[in-house]
Amino acid sequence: MVEVKRESEGKSGNAFNQVARNLLNDFMKESSNPDGTTLFGAVGIVALVKFYKKVLLDGALELFHLERLYVETDVTTI
């Protein structure tokens, strides 16, 4: 699951995490994968990307990569 947002969504750490909680968490909960499966997702706001993971069904949404990555300069890592 990848969700890309416009700049008006904000680029702070809190904005990324809020978008992730609102979008990725809900979509991941709807997965038909069995409990215990780890799902991965990304939130991108303009050129910044953060990656998240969640263990189904009730695991916490966690950062998979601890820093925001920039599409232009971190494309190899992404």
C-alpha positions in Angstrom: 0.0 0.0 0.0 1.4 3.4 -1.0 -0.4 6.6 -0.4 0.9 9.9 -1.9 -0.5 13.2 -0.5 -0.2 16.8 -1.7 2.0 19.3 0.0 -0.9 20.9 1.9 -1.1 17.7 4.0 2.1 18.9 5.8 5.6 17.5 6.0 6.3 17.4 9.7 6.9 14.1 11.5 3.5 14.4 13.1 1.8 15.0 9.8 3.3 11.9 8.3 2.3 9.8 11.2 -1.2 11.2 11.2 -1.7 10.4 7.5 -0.3 6.9 8.1 -2.6 6.3 11.0 -5.6 7.5 9.2 -4.9 5.8 5.9 -2.5 2.9 6.1 -3.8 1.6 9.4 -7.4 1.4 8.1 -6.5 -0.2 4.8 -4.2 -2.7 6.4 -6.9 -3.7 8.9 -9.1 -4.6 5.9 -6.5 -7.1 4.6 -7.6 -10.7 4.0 -4.1 -11.9 5.0 -4.1 -14.2 8.1 -3.4 -12.8 11.6 0.3 -12.5 12.2 1.1 -11.4 8.7 3.4 -8.3 8.4 2.2 -5.7 5.9 4.2 -2.8 4.7 3.1 0.6 3.4 4.5 4.0 2.5 3.3 7.6 2.8 4.7 10.2 0.4 4.2 13.9 0.7 5.6 15.7 -2.3 9.2 14.4 -2.5 9.4 12.9 1.0 8.6 9.3 1.8 8.2 7.3 5.1 7.8 3.5 5.2 5.7 1.7 7.8 4.9 -1.9 8.8 2.0 -3.5 10.8 1.5 -7.0 12.1 -2.1 -8.1 11.5 -4.6 -7.9 13.2 -4.0 -5.5 16.1 -0.3 -4.8 15.9 0.8 -1.2 16.1 1.7 0.8 13.0 5.5 1.2 13.2 8.1 3.0 11.2 10.0 0.6 9.0 12.8 3.1 8.1 13.5 5.6 10.9 14.0 8.6 8.7 12.1 10.3 5.9 13.6 9.6 2.5 13.8 12.1 -0.4 12.7 10.7 -3.7 15.3 12.8 -5.6 18.4 11.9 -3.5 17.4 8.6 -1.9 15.9 6.8 -4.9 18.3 3.8 -4.5 17.3 3.2 -0.9 13.6 3.6 -1.8 
